[in-house]
Amino acid sequence: MITGVIIVLAWPIGSWLEYREKQVRGIKEPDAIYLVAGSIDQDRRIDALVDFYSKSETNAKVVILIGNDRLKSRWSQEEQANLTRAEWGFKNVKKRLSSPVIQIEIVPGRFGGTDGEMEALGKYLENHHNIKRLVIVTSPFHVRRALRRLFVYFPHEKDVSVVTARGKWSDRAPWIVLGELFKIGRDSLGLSRMPFLSRKCRD
């Protein structure tokens, strides 16, 4: 019975998590595009970023920001080292957009989850007043939580919109939906960085 209720509710709650009213509609001219960290979902988020950039009326002044995911990843033959996910994100975005005029930066900061990442992004934005319009790129199920945390540290909602990665069935899987609801509740209680309730801050 309980399992059936969870399965039925997963779809409408999944829609709520997507926060569609904040998603980009039509052509936008952002000052910055931010790629939210996400080791498992990084590739499809990059796909969404590249697609959005290619269809938007962006110019040489737009800056692409990469979340500083410090998790070590696969070997790079070019650098002769295991790059972090942030470094791979930087490398792959630069390669995919293949334009020498594009400015790409990894946002400074160390974090172990969305709360710390959005705090780092908020600090960056407060120190870069030239960024008036921000688009963040993340997975569909992650939109509401990411924005809720960002607005805690950078309360300028009207200037922020979202582009989501292409959806897949697992975005509304009961375990994903329940996990996001738990994390939203945890964050609301100020427990985002409590041991055993969040990832450790990455070196």
Secondary structure, 3 states (H helix, E strand, C coil): CHHHHHHHHHHHHHHHHHCHHHECCCCCCCCEEEECCCCCCHHHHHHHHHHHHHHCCCCCCCEEEECCCCCEEEEECCCCEEEEHHHHHHHHHHHHHCCCCCEEEECCCCCCCHHHHHHHHHHHHHCCCCCCCEEEEECHHHHHHHHHHHHHHCCCHHHEEEEECCCCHHHHCHHHHHHHHHHHHHHHCCCCCCCCCCCCCCC
